[in-house]
Amino acid sequence: MHILQPKHSKLSAKETEELLTKLNISKAQLPKILISDESLPDDCQIGDLIKIERKTEGKLNIYYRVVV
C-alpha cells in the first residue's frame, strides 16, 4: 500500500448488518469497487463491504463500497 493511498478495510458481517440497518439501504444501493482493485485487502471476496478512510485537510472522510 502506498503512503498516499486511503486506508481500505473489510467490514465484518456484524458491522455490515449494522451499517445497512443504520443507513436503511441494501448492498445493491452502495457504490461498487472491482475485486481486481489493487487497494483491496487480500482476503476480500465478492459481496464484501469495504470501508475507505480518506484524510483531507485534517478531516476524516469515510466511504463504503461493495466488492463486485
CHARMM-style PDB file with segment names, atoms N, HN, CA, C and O in Angstrom:
ATOM      1  N   MET     1       0.847  -1.185   0.000  1.00  0.00      PROA
ATOM      2  CA  MET     1       0.000   0.000   0.000  1.00  0.00      PROA
ATOM      3  C   MET     1       0.889   1.245   0.000  1.00  0.00      PROA
ATOM      4  O   MET     1       1.870   1.320   0.740  1.00  0.00      PROA
ATOM      5  N   HSD     2       0.545   2.185  -0.811  1.00  0.00      PROA
ATOM      6  HN  HSD     2      -0.252   2.124  -1.413  1.00  0.00      PROA
ATOM      7  CA  HSD     2       1.289   3.429  -0.931  1.00  0.00      PROA
ATOM      8  C   HSD     2       0.890   4.375   0.196  1.00  0.00      PROA
ATOM      9  O   HSD     2      -0.241   4.311   0.677  1.00  0.00      PROA
ATOM     10  N   ILE     3       1.788   5.243   0.624  1.00  0.00      PROA
ATOM     11  HN  ILE     3       2.707   5.294   0.233  1.00  0.00      PROA
ATOM     12  CA  ILE     3       1.538   6.154   1.729  1.00  0.00      PROA
ATOM     13  C   ILE     3       0.392   7.128   1.436  1.00  0.00      PROA
ATOM     14  O   ILE     3      -0.294   7.560   2.362  1.00  0.00      PROA
ATOM     15  N   LEU     4       0.175   7.478   0.173  1.00  0.00      PROA
ATOM     16  HN  LEU     4       0.733   7.127  -0.579  1.00  0.00      PROA
ATOM     17  CA  LEU     4      -0.879   8.420  -0.189  1.00  0.00      PROA
ATOM     18  C   LEU     4      -2.226   7.741  -0.447  1.00  0.00      PROA
ATOM     19  O   LEU     4      -3.244   8.413  -0.613  1.00  0.00      PROA
ATOM     20  N   GLN     5      -2.226   6.432  -0.479  1.00  0.00      PROA
ATOM     21  HN  GLN     5      -1.399   5.885  -0.345  1.00  0.00      PROA
ATOM     22  CA  GLN     5      -3.458   5.688  -0.736  1.00  0.00      PROA
ATOM     23  C   GLN     5      -4.323   5.642   0.526  1.00  0.00      PROA
ATOM     24  O   GLN     5      -3.806   5.376   1.611  1.00  0.00      PROA
ATOM     25  N   PRO     6      -5.637   5.898   0.405  1.00  0.00      PROA
ATOM     26  CA  PRO     6      -6.513   5.826   1.571  1.00  0.00      PROA
ATOM     27  C   PRO     6      -6.570   4.403   2.135  1.00  0.00      PROA
ATOM     28  O   PRO     6      -6.379   3.430   1.407  1.00  0.00      PROA
ATOM     29  N   LYS     7      -6.830   4.297   3.423  1.00  0.00      PROA
ATOM     30  HN  LYS     7      -6.985   5.088   4.014  1.00  0.00      PROA
ATOM     31  CA  LYS     7      -6.900   3.001   4.083  1.00  0.00      PROA
ATOM     32  C   LYS     7      -8.184   2.281   3.673  1.00  0.00      PROA
ATOM     33  O   LYS     7      -9.273   2.845   3.773  1.00  0.00      PROA
ATOM     34  N   HSD     8      -8.057   1.038   3.212  1.00  0.00      PROA
ATOM     35  HN  HSD     8      -7.172   0.580   3.130  1.00  0.00      PROA
ATOM     36  CA  HSD     8      -9.190   0.195   2.840  1.00  0.00      PROA
ATOM     37  C   HSD     8      -9.253  -0.954   3.844  1.00  0.00      PROA
ATOM     38  O   HSD     8      -8.256  -1.643   4.063  1.00  0.00      PROA
ATOM     39  N   SER     9     -10.414  -1.161   4.449  1.00  0.00      PROA
ATOM     40  HN  SER     9     -11.223  -0.602   4.271  1.00  0.00      PROA
ATOM     41  CA  SER     9     -10.567  -2.275   5.373  1.00  0.00      PROA
ATOM     42  C   SER     9     -11.895  -2.972   5.140  1.00  0.00      PROA
ATOM     43  O   SER     9     -12.891  -2.345   4.778  1.00  0.00      PROA
ATOM     44  N   LYS    10     -11.892  -4.275   5.352  1.00  0.00      PROA
ATOM     45  HN  LYS    10     -11.083  -4.784   5.645  1.00  0.00      PROA
ATOM     46  CA  LYS    10     -13.069  -5.104   5.137  1.00  0.00      PROA
ATOM     47  C   LYS    10     -13.918  -5.093   6.409  1.00  0.00      PROA
ATOM     48  O   LYS    10     -13.391  -5.249   7.511  1.00  0.00      PROA
ATOM     49  N   LEU    11     -15.232  -4.908   6.257  1.00  0.00      PROA
ATOM     50  HN  LEU    11     -15.660  -4.781   5.362  1.00  0.00      PROA
ATOM     51  CA  LEU    11     -16.137  -4.919   7.398  1.00  0.00      PROA
ATOM     52  C   LEU    11     -16.547  -6.350   7.729  1.00  0.00      PROA
ATOM     53  O   LEU    11     -16.696  -7.184   6.836  1.00  0.00      PROA
ATOM     54  N   SER    12     -16.725  -6.627   9.010  1.00  0.00      PROA
ATOM     55  HN  SER    12     -16.604  -5.950   9.736  1.00  0.00      PROA
ATOM     56  CA  SER    12     -17.213  -7.938   9.424  1.00  0.00      PROA
ATOM     57  C   SER    12     -18.700  -8.051   9.095  1.00  0.00      PROA
ATOM     58  O   SER    12     -19.337  -7.060   8.738  1.00  0.00      PROA
ATOM     59  N   ALA    13     -19.249  -9.248   9.215  1.00  0.00      PROA
ATOM     60  HN  ALA    13     -18.732 -10.053   9.505  1.00  0.00      PROA
ATOM     61  CA  ALA    13     -20.671  -9.467   8.921  1.00  0.00      PROA
ATOM     62  C   ALA    13     -21.542  -8.642   9.862  1.00  0.00      PROA
ATOM     63  O   ALA    13     -22.557  -8.087   9.442  1.00  0.00      PROA
ATOM     64  N   LYS    14     -21.151  -8.560  11.133  1.00  0.00      PROA
ATOM     65  HN  LYS    14     -20.327  -9.011  11.475  1.00  0.00      PROA
ATOM     66  CA  LYS    14     -21.919  -7.791  12.113  1.00  0.00      PROA
ATOM     67  C   LYS    14     -21.885  -6.297  11.775  1.00  0.00      PROA
ATOM     68  O   LYS    14     -22.917  -5.627  11.810  1.00  0.00      PROA
ATOM     69  N   GLU    15     -20.695  -5.778  11.448  1.00  0.00      PROA
ATOM     70  HN  GLU    15     -19.857  -6.322  11.420  1.00  0.00      PROA
ATOM     71  CA  GLU    15     -20.553  -4.368  11.084  1.00  0.00      PROA
ATOM     72  C   GLU    15     -21.352  -4.046   9.820  1.00  0.00      PROA
ATOM     73  O   GLU    15     -21.942  -2.972   9.705  1.00  0.00      PROA
ATOM     74  N   THR    16     -21.362  -4.984   8.878  1.00  0.00      PROA
ATOM     75  HN  THR    16     -20.883  -5.857   8.972  1.00  0.00      PROA
ATOM     76  CA  THR    16     -22.111  -4.799   7.639  1.00  0.00      PROA
ATOM     77  C   THR    16     -23.599  -4.669   7.919  1.00  0.00      PROA
ATOM     78  O   THR    16     -24.251  -3.752   7.419  1.00  0.00      PROA
ATOM     79  N   GLU    17     -24.136  -5.580   8.716  1.00  0.00      PROA
ATOM     80  HN  GLU    17     -23.607  -6.325   9.122  1.00  0.00      PROA
ATOM     81  CA  GLU    17     -25.566  -5.542   9.043  1.00  0.00      PROA
ATOM     82  C   GLU    17     -25.934  -4.261   9.795  1.00  0.00      PROA
ATOM     83  O   GLU    17     -26.973  -3.659   9.523  1.00  0.00      PROA
ATOM     84  N   GLU    18     -25.086  -3.844  10.736  1.00  0.00      PROA
ATOM     85  HN  GLU    18     -24.242  -4.333  10.957  1.00  0.00      PROA
ATOM     86  CA  GLU    18     -25.341  -2.614  11.490  1.00  0.00      PROA
ATOM     87  C   GLU    18     -25.351  -1.396  10.567  1.00  0.00      PROA
ATOM     88  O   GLU    18     -26.208  -0.524  10.705  1.00  0.00      PROA
ATOM     89  N   LEU    19     -24.405  -1.331   9.628  1.00  0.00      PROA
ATOM     90  HN  LEU    19     -23.709  -2.040   9.516  1.00  0.00      PROA
ATOM     91  CA  LEU    19     -24.325  -0.208   8.704  1.00  0.00      PROA
ATOM     92  C   LEU    19     -25.548  -0.162   7.783  1.00  0.00      PROA
ATOM     93  O   LEU    19     -26.149   0.896   7.594  1.00  0.00      PROA
ATOM     94  N   LEU    20     -25.911  -1.308   7.217  1.00  0.00      PROA
ATOM     95  HN  LEU    20     -25.423  -2.167   7.371  1.00  0.00      PROA
ATOM     96  CA  LEU    20     -27.056  -1.354   6.308  1.00  0.00      PROA
ATOM     97  C   LEU    20     -28.353  -0.995   7.033  1.00  0.00      PROA
ATOM     98  O   LEU    20     -29.220  -0.334   6.462  1.00  0.00      PROA
ATOM     99  N   THR    21     -28.486  -1.424   8.274  1.00  0.00      PROA
ATOM    100  HN  THR    21     -27.781  -1.961   8.738  1.00  0.00      PROA
ATOM    101  CA  THR    21     -29.665  -1.077   9.073  1.00  0.00      PROA
ATOM    102  C   THR    21     -29.668   0.415   9.402  1.00  0.00      PROA
ATOM    103  O   THR    21     -30.701   1.076   9.293  1.00  0.00      PROA
ATOM    104  N   LYS    22     -28.524   0.938   9.799  1.00  0.00      PROA
ATOM    105  HN  LYS    22     -27.684   0.401   9.888  1.00  0.00      PROA
ATOM    106  CA  LYS    22     -28.412   2.354  10.156  1.00  0.00      PROA
ATOM    107  C   LYS    22     -28.756   3.257   8.969  1.00  0.00      PROA
ATOM    108  O   LYS    22     -29.461   4.254   9.127  1.00  0.00      PROA
ATOM    109  N   LEU    23     -28.256   2.903   7.780  1.00  0.00      PROA
ATOM    110  HN  LEU    23     -27.684   2.093   7.652  1.00  0.00      PROA
ATOM    111  CA  LEU    23     -28.488   3.709   6.585  1.00  0.00      PROA
ATOM    112  C   LEU    23     -29.809   3.355   5.885  1.00  0.00      PROA
ATOM    113  O   LEU    23     -30.253   4.072   4.988  1.00  0.00      PROA
ATOM    114  N   ASN    24     -30.429   2.247   6.302  1.00  0.00      PROA
ATOM    115  HN  ASN    24     -30.069   1.665   7.031  1.00  0.00      PROA
ATOM    116  CA  ASN    24     -31.693   1.778   5.738  1.00  0.00      PROA
ATOM    117  C   ASN    24     -31.578   1.565   4.220  1.00  0.00      PROA
ATOM    118  O   ASN    24     -32.401   2.043   3.440  1.00  0.00      PROA
ATOM    119  N   ILE    25     -30.522   0.829   3.834  1.00  0.00      PROA
ATOM    120  HN  ILE    25     -29.853   0.441   4.467  1.00  0.00      PROA
ATOM    121  CA  ILE    25     -30.282   0.531   2.427  1.00  0.00      PROA
ATOM    122  C   ILE    25     -29.897  -0.940   2.279  1.00  0.00      PROA
ATOM    123  O   ILE    25     -29.708  -1.646   3.270  1.00  0.00      PROA
ATOM    124  N   SER    26     -29.785  -1.386   1.041  1.00  0.00      PROA
ATOM    125  HN  SER    26     -29.939  -0.812   0.236  1.00  0.00      PROA
ATOM    126  CA  SER    26     -29.288  -2.731   0.756  1.00  0.00      PROA
ATOM    127  C   SER    26     -27.906  -2.609   0.119  1.00  0.00      PROA
ATOM    128  O   SER    26     -27.480  -1.519  -0.262  1.00  0.00      PROA
ATOM    129  N   LYS    27     -27.215  -3.741   0.010  1.00  0.00      PROA
ATOM    130  HN  LYS    27     -27.562  -4.626   0.319  1.00  0.00      PROA
ATOM    131  CA  LYS    27     -25.885  -3.726  -0.609  1.00  0.00      PROA
ATOM    132  C   LYS    27     -25.956  -3.234  -2.054  1.00  0.00      PROA
ATOM    133  O   LYS    27     -25.023  -2.593  -2.538  1.00  0.00      PROA
ATOM    134  N   ALA    28     -27.054  -3.530  -2.739  1.00  0.00      PROA
ATOM    135  HN  ALA    28     -27.812  -4.050  -2.346  1.00  0.00      PROA
ATOM    136  CA  ALA    28     -27.201  -3.150  -4.148  1.00  0.00      PROA
ATOM    137  C   ALA    28     -27.223  -1.632  -4.330  1.00  0.00      PROA
ATOM    138  O   ALA    28     -26.944  -1.134  -5.421  1.00  0.00      PROA
ATOM    139  N   GLN    29     -27.549  -0.900  -3.272  1.00  0.00      PROA
ATOM    140  HN  GLN    29     -27.775  -1.305  -2.386  1.00  0.00      PROA
ATOM    141  CA  GLN    29     -27.635   0.553  -3.363  1.00  0.00      PROA
ATOM    142  C   GLN    29     -26.296   1.255  -3.090  1.00  0.00      PROA
ATOM    143  O   GLN    29     -26.184   2.468  -3.273  1.00  0.00      PROA
ATOM    144  N   LEU    30     -25.301   0.509  -2.662  1.00  0.00      PROA
ATOM    145  HN  LEU    30     -25.391  -0.476  -2.513  1.00  0.00      PROA
ATOM    146  CA  LEU    30     -23.984   1.092  -2.391  1.00  0.00      PROA
ATOM    147  C   LEU    30     -23.151   1.169  -3.659  1.00  0.00      PROA
ATOM    148  O   LEU    30     -23.345   0.368  -4.574  1.00  0.00      PROA
ATOM    149  N   PRO    31     -22.219   2.128  -3.729  1.00  0.00      PROA
ATOM    150  CA  PRO    31     -21.293   2.178  -4.859  1.00  0.00      PROA
ATOM    151  C   PRO    31     -20.454   0.900  -4.907  1.00  0.00      PROA
ATOM    152  O   PRO    31     -20.291   0.226  -3.890  1.00  0.00      PROA
ATOM    153  N   LYS    32     -19.938   0.577  -6.052  1.00  0.00      PROA
ATOM    154  HN  LYS    32     -20.070   1.124  -6.878  1.00  0.00      PROA
ATOM    155  CA  LYS    32     -19.207  -0.669  -6.253  1.00  0.00      PROA
ATOM    156  C   LYS    32     -17.705  -0.429  -6.397  1.00  0.00      PROA
ATOM    157  O   LYS    32     -17.259   0.656  -6.772  1.00  0.00      PROA
ATOM    158  N   ILE    33     -16.936  -1.485  -6.085  1.00  0.00      PROA
ATOM    159  HN  ILE    33     -17.298  -2.366  -5.780  1.00  0.00      PROA
ATOM    160  CA  ILE    33     -15.496  -1.490  -6.308  1.00  0.00      PROA
ATOM    161  C   ILE    33     -15.154  -2.867  -6.864  1.00  0.00      PROA
ATOM    162  O   ILE    33     -15.661  -3.878  -6.377  1.00  0.00      PROA
ATOM    163  N   LEU    34     -14.305  -2.908  -7.870  1.00  0.00      PROA
ATOM    164  HN  LEU    34     -13.894  -2.087  -8.265  1.00  0.00      PROA
ATOM    165  CA  LEU    34     -13.964  -4.173  -8.512  1.00  0.00      PROA
ATOM    166  C   LEU    34     -13.035  -5.015  -7.647  1.00  0.00      PROA
ATOM    167  O   LEU    34     -12.167  -4.485  -6.952  1.00  0.00      PROA
ATOM    168  N   ILE    35     -13.226  -6.337  -7.695  1.00  0.00      PROA
ATOM    169  HN  ILE    35     -13.931  -6.768  -8.259  1.00  0.00      PROA
ATOM    170  CA  ILE    35     -12.385  -7.266  -6.940  1.00  0.00      PROA
ATOM    171  C   ILE    35     -10.933  -7.175  -7.398  1.00  0.00      PROA
ATOM    172  O   ILE    35     -10.023  -7.522  -6.645  1.00  0.00      PROA
ATOM    173  N   SER    36     -10.711  -6.716  -8.614  1.00  0.00      PROA
ATOM    174  HN  SER    36     -11.450  -6.435  -9.226  1.00  0.00      PROA
ATOM    175  CA  SER    36      -9.352  -6.608  -9.154  1.00  0.00      PROA
ATOM    176  C   SER    36      -8.636  -5.336  -8.707  1.00  0.00      PROA
ATOM    177  O   SER    36      -7.474  -5.132  -9.059  1.00  0.00      PROA
ATOM    178  N   ASP    37      -9.305  -4.482  -7.940  1.00  0.00      PROA
ATOM    179  HN  ASP    37     -10.249  -4.649  -7.655  1.00  0.00      PROA
ATOM    180  CA  ASP    37      -8.696  -3.237  -7.476  1.00  0.00      PROA
ATOM    181  C   ASP    37      -7.511  -3.554  -6.560  1.00  0.00      PROA
ATOM    182  O   ASP    37      -7.642  -4.326  -5.610  1.00  0.00      PROA
ATOM    183  N   GLU    38      -6.380  -2.963  -6.848  1.00  0.00      PROA
ATOM    184  HN  GLU    38      -6.274  -2.336  -7.619  1.00  0.00      PROA
ATOM    185  CA  GLU    38      -5.140  -3.233  -6.106  1.00  0.00      PROA
ATOM    186  C   GLU    38      -5.195  -2.781  -4.643  1.00  0.00      PROA
ATOM    187  O   GLU    38      -4.432  -3.284  -3.818  1.00  0.00      PROA
ATOM    188  N   SER    39      -6.067  -1.859  -4.316  1.00  0.00      PROA
ATOM    189  HN  SER    39      -6.687  -1.450  -4.986  1.00  0.00      PROA
ATOM    190  CA  SER    39      -6.096  -1.307  -2.969  1.00  0.00      PROA
ATOM    191  C   SER    39      -6.873  -2.181  -1.974  1.00  0.00      PROA
ATOM    192  O   SER    39      -6.819  -1.932  -0.770  1.00  0.00      PROA
ATOM    193  N   LEU    40      -7.589  -3.192  -2.458  1.00  0.00      PROA
ATOM    194  HN  LEU    40      -7.633  -3.393  -3.436  1.00  0.00      PROA
ATOM    195  CA  LEU    40      -8.387  -4.049  -1.574  1.00  0.00      PROA
ATOM    196  C   LEU    40      -7.499  -4.956  -0.735  1.00  0.00      PROA
ATOM    197  O   LEU    40      -6.437  -5.385  -1.187  1.00  0.00      PROA
ATOM    198  N   PRO    41      -7.939  -5.250   0.497  1.00  0.00      PROA
ATOM    199  CA  PRO    41      -7.211  -6.239   1.317  1.00  0.00      PROA
ATOM    200  C   PRO    41      -7.215  -7.603   0.618  1.00  0.00      PROA
ATOM    201  O   PRO    41      -8.098  -7.878  -0.195  1.00  0.00      PROA
ATOM    202  N   ASP    42      -6.247  -8.446   0.928  1.00  0.00      PROA
ATOM    203  HN  ASP    42      -5.530  -8.222   1.588  1.00  0.00      PROA
ATOM    204  CA  ASP    42      -6.084  -9.730   0.247  1.00  0.00      PROA
ATOM    205  C   ASP    42      -7.242 -10.700   0.460  1.00  0.00      PROA
ATOM    206  O   ASP    42      -7.517 -11.518  -0.418  1.00  0.00      PROA
ATOM    207  N   ASP    43      -7.922 -10.634   1.594  1.00  0.00      PROA
ATOM    208  HN  ASP    43      -7.698  -9.970   2.307  1.00  0.00      PROA
ATOM    209  CA  ASP    43      -8.956 -11.626   1.911  1.00  0.00      PROA
ATOM    210  C   ASP    43     -10.356 -11.225   1.454  1.00  0.00      PROA
ATOM    211  O   ASP    43     -11.339 -11.774   1.952  1.00  0.00      PROA
ATOM    212  N   CYS    44     -10.471 -10.289   0.527  1.00  0.00      PROA
ATOM    213  HN  CYS    44      -9.673  -9.843   0.122  1.00  0.00      PROA
ATOM    214  CA  CYS    44     -11.778  -9.821   0.064  1.00  0.00      PROA
ATOM    215  C   CYS    44     -12.397 -10.784  -0.941  1.00  0.00      PROA
ATOM    216  O   CYS    44     -11.709 -11.410  -1.747  1.00  0.00      PROA
ATOM    217  N   GLN    45     -13.728 -10.881  -0.862  1.00  0.00      PROA
ATOM    218  HN  GLN    45     -14.287 -10.373  -0.207  1.00  0.00      PROA
ATOM    219  CA  GLN    45     -14.484 -11.689  -1.804  1.00  0.00      PROA
ATOM    220  C   GLN    45     -15.633 -10.855  -2.336  1.00  0.00      PROA
ATOM    221  O   GLN    45     -15.957  -9.808  -1.775  1.00  0.00      PROA
ATOM    222  N   ILE    46     -16.248 -11.312  -3.409  1.00  0.00      PROA
ATOM    223  HN  ILE    46     -15.985 -12.162  -3.864  1.00  0.00      PROA
ATOM    224  CA  ILE    46     -17.383 -10.604  -3.992  1.00  0.00      PROA
ATOM    225  C   ILE    46     -18.509 -10.546  -2.960  1.00  0.00      PROA
ATOM    226  O   ILE    46     -18.840 -11.553  -2.333  1.00  0.00      PROA
ATOM    227  N   GLY    47     -19.092  -9.363  -2.791  1.00  0.00      PROA
ATOM    228  HN  GLY    47     -18.823  -8.546  -3.301  1.00  0.00      PROA
ATOM    229  CA  GLY    47     -20.178  -9.162  -1.837  1.00  0.00      PROA
ATOM    230  C   GLY    47     -19.737  -8.557  -0.518  1.00  0.00      PROA
ATOM    231  O   GLY    47     -20.580  -8.142   0.277  1.00  0.00      PROA
ATOM    232  N   ASP    48     -18.427  -8.497  -0.264  1.00  0.00      PROA
ATOM    233  HN  ASP    48     -17.742  -8.835  -0.910  1.00  0.00      PROA
ATOM    234  CA  ASP    48     -17.921  -7.897   0.977  1.00  0.00      PROA
ATOM    235  C   ASP    48     -18.084  -6.386   0.938  1.00  0.00      PROA
ATOM    236  O   ASP    48     -18.102  -5.780  -0.134  1.00  0.00      PROA
ATOM    237  N   LEU    49     -18.203  -5.786   2.114  1.00  0.00      PROA
ATOM    238  HN  LEU    49     -18.188  -6.278   2.985  1.00  0.00      PROA
ATOM    239  CA  LEU    49     -18.261  -4.332   2.224  1.00  0.00      PROA
ATOM    240  C   LEU    49     -16.887  -3.811   2.629  1.00  0.00      PROA
ATOM    241  O   LEU    49     -16.234  -4.364   3.513  1.00  0.00      PROA
ATOM    242  N   ILE    50     -16.462  -2.742   1.970  1.00  0.00      PROA
ATOM    243  HN  ILE    50     -16.993  -2.293   1.251  1.00  0.00      PROA
ATOM    244  CA  ILE    50     -15.160  -2.132   2.223  1.00  0.00      PROA
ATOM    245  C   ILE    50     -15.367  -0.727   2.772  1.00  0.00      PROA
ATOM    246  O   ILE    50     -16.183   0.043   2.265  1.00  0.00      PROA
ATOM    247  N   LYS    51     -14.613  -0.412   3.815  1.00  0.00      PROA
ATOM    248  HN  LYS    51     -13.951  -1.038   4.226  1.00  0.00      PROA
ATOM    249  CA  LYS    51     -14.626   0.926   4.405  1.00  0.00      PROA
ATOM    250  C   LYS    51     -13.353   1.633   3.956  1.00  0.00      PROA
ATOM    251  O   LYS    51     -12.249   1.123   4.143  1.00  0.00      PROA
ATOM    252  N   ILE    52     -13.520   2.809   3.362  1.00  0.00      PROA
ATOM    253  HN  ILE    52     -14.418   3.223   3.210  1.00  0.00      PROA
ATOM    254  CA  ILE    52     -12.378   3.583   2.878  1.00  0.00      PROA
ATOM    255  C   ILE    52     -12.268   4.845   3.728  1.00  0.00      PROA
ATOM    256  O   ILE    52     -13.208   5.634   3.815  1.00  0.00      PROA
ATOM    257  N   GLU    53     -11.110   5.022   4.351  1.00  0.00      PROA
ATOM    258  HN  GLU    53     -10.346   4.381   4.280  1.00  0.00      PROA
ATOM    259  CA  GLU    53     -10.874   6.179   5.218  1.00  0.00      PROA
ATOM    260  C   GLU    53      -9.883   7.116   4.523  1.00  0.00      PROA
ATOM    261  O   GLU    53      -8.723   6.762   4.307  1.00  0.00      PROA
ATOM    262  N   ARG    54     -10.352   8.298   4.181  1.00  0.00      PROA
ATOM    263  HN  ARG    54     -11.293   8.585   4.357  1.00  0.00      PROA
ATOM    264  CA  ARG    54      -9.527   9.282   3.472  1.00  0.00      PROA
ATOM    265  C   ARG    54      -9.415  10.542   4.325  1.00  0.00      PROA
ATOM    266  O   ARG    54     -10.426  11.114   4.733  1.00  0.00      PROA
ATOM    267  N   LYS    55      -8.182  10.972   4.591  1.00  0.00      PROA
ATOM    268  HN  LYS    55      -7.361  10.508   4.259  1.00  0.00      PROA
ATOM    269  CA  LYS    55      -7.948  12.179   5.368  1.00  0.00      PROA
ATOM    270  C   LYS    55      -7.693  13.350   4.429  1.00  0.00      PROA
ATOM    271  O   LYS    55      -6.792  13.305   3.592  1.00  0.00      PROA
ATOM    272  N   THR    56      -8.503  14.407   4.580  1.00  0.00      PROA
ATOM    273  HN  THR    56      -9.235  14.443   5.261  1.00  0.00      PROA
ATOM    274  CA  THR    56      -8.321  15.605   3.775  1.00  0.00      PROA
ATOM    275  C   THR    56      -8.417  16.822   4.688  1.00  0.00      PROA
ATOM    276  O   THR    56      -9.393  16.991   5.419  1.00  0.00      PROA
ATOM    277  N   GLU    57      -7.413  17.646   4.638  1.00  0.00      PROA
ATOM    278  HN  GLU    57      -6.619  17.509   4.045  1.00  0.00      PROA
ATOM    279  CA  GLU    57      -7.378  18.881   5.419  1.00  0.00      PROA
ATOM    280  C   GLU    57      -7.706  18.653   6.892  1.00  0.00      PROA
ATOM    281  O   GLU    57      -8.447  19.431   7.493  1.00  0.00      PROA
ATOM    282  N   GLY    58      -7.163  17.602   7.466  1.00  0.00      PROA
ATOM    283  HN  GLY    58      -6.562  16.970   6.978  1.00  0.00      PROA
ATOM    284  CA  GLY    58      -7.379  17.309   8.874  1.00  0.00      PROA
ATOM    285  C   GLY    58      -8.707  16.663   9.196  1.00  0.00      PROA
ATOM    286  O   GLY    58      -8.987  16.383  10.362  1.00  0.00      PROA
ATOM    287  N   LYS    59      -9.534  16.421   8.193  1.00  0.00      PROA
ATOM    288  HN  LYS    59      -9.307  16.649   7.247  1.00  0.00      PROA
ATOM    289  CA  LYS    59     -10.849  15.816   8.403  1.00  0.00      PROA
ATOM    290  C   LYS    59     -10.831  14.396   7.854  1.00  0.00      PROA
ATOM    291  O   LYS    59     -10.260  14.142   6.794  1.00  0.00      PROA
ATOM    292  N   LEU    60     -11.459  13.468   8.580  1.00  0.00      PROA
ATOM    293  HN  LEU    60     -11.923  13.674   9.442  1.00  0.00      PROA
ATOM    294  CA  LEU    60     -11.542  12.080   8.148  1.00  0.00      PROA
ATOM    295  C   LEU    60     -12.859  11.856   7.420  1.00  0.00      PROA
ATOM    296  O   LEU    60     -13.932  12.026   8.000  1.00  0.00      PROA
ATOM    297  N   ASN    61     -12.777  11.474   6.148  1.00  0.00      PROA
ATOM    298  HN  ASN    61     -11.906  11.336   5.677  1.00  0.00      PROA
ATOM    299  CA  ASN    61     -13.959  11.149   5.350  1.00  0.00      PROA
ATOM    300  C   ASN    61     -14.035   9.641   5.200  1.00  0.00      PROA
ATOM    301  O   ASN    61     -13.031   8.996   4.895  1.00  0.00      PROA
ATOM    302  N   ILE    62     -15.208   9.074   5.409  1.00  0.00      PROA
ATOM    303  HN  ILE    62     -16.023   9.598   5.656  1.00  0.00      PROA
ATOM    304  CA  ILE    62     -15.399   7.636   5.315  1.00  0.00      PROA
ATOM    305  C   ILE    62     -16.360   7.341   4.176  1.00  0.00      PROA
ATOM    306  O   ILE    62     -17.419   7.955   4.049  1.00  0.00      PROA
ATOM    307  N   TYR    63     -15.951   6.372   3.345  1.00  0.00      PROA
ATOM    308  HN  TYR    63     -15.090   5.874   3.448  1.00  0.00      PROA
ATOM    309  CA  TYR    63     -16.757   5.927   2.209  1.00  0.00      PROA
ATOM    310  C   TYR    63     -16.939   4.419   2.316  1.00  0.00      PROA
ATOM    311  O   TYR    63     -16.093   3.733   2.889  1.00  0.00      PROA
ATOM    312  N   TYR    64     -18.026   3.903   1.777  1.00  0.00      PROA
ATOM    313  HN  TYR    64     -18.713   4.461   1.312  1.00  0.00      PROA
ATOM    314  CA  TYR    64     -18.284   2.466   1.767  1.00  0.00      PROA
ATOM    315  C   TYR    64     -18.493   2.012   0.334  1.00  0.00      PROA
ATOM    316  O   TYR    64     -19.112   2.712  -0.467  1.00  0.00      PROA
ATOM    317  N   ARG    65     -17.967   0.824   0.015  1.00  0.00      PROA
ATOM    318  HN  ARG    65     -17.464   0.255   0.666  1.00  0.00      PROA
ATOM    319  CA  ARG    65     -18.115   0.231  -1.301  1.00  0.00      PROA
ATOM    320  C   ARG    65     -18.388  -1.261  -1.138  1.00  0.00      PROA
ATOM    321  O   ARG    65     -17.943  -1.883  -0.174  1.00  0.00      PROA
ATOM    322  N   VAL    66     -19.120  -1.822  -2.089  1.00  0.00      PROA
ATOM    323  HN  VAL    66     -19.482  -1.316  -2.872  1.00  0.00      PROA
ATOM    324  CA  VAL    66     -19.358  -3.261  -2.104  1.00  0.00      PROA
ATOM    325  C   VAL    66     -18.501  -3.851  -3.229  1.00  0.00      PROA
ATOM    326  O   VAL    66     -18.422  -3.289  -4.322  1.00  0.00      PROA
ATOM    327  N   VAL    67     -17.864  -4.989  -2.948  1.00  0.00      PROA
ATOM    328  HN  VAL    67     -17.929  -5.445  -2.060  1.00  0.00      PROA
ATOM    329  CA  VAL    67     -16.960  -5.627  -3.903  1.00  0.00      PROA
ATOM    330  C   VAL    67     -17.774  -6.390  -4.944  1.00  0.00      PROA
ATOM    331  O   VAL    67     -18.636  -7.199  -4.604  1.00  0.00      PROA
ATOM    332  N   VAL    68     -17.488  -6.120  -6.211  1.00  0.00      PROA
ATOM    333  HN  VAL    68     -16.787  -5.462  -6.487  1.00  0.00      PROA
ATOM    334  CA  VAL    68     -18.139  -6.846  -7.312  1.00  0.00      PROA
ATOM    335  C   VAL    68     -17.103  -7.476  -8.217  1.00  0.00      PROA
ATOM    336  OT1 VAL    68     -17.456  -8.128  -9.200  1.00  0.00      PROA
TER     337      VAL     68
END
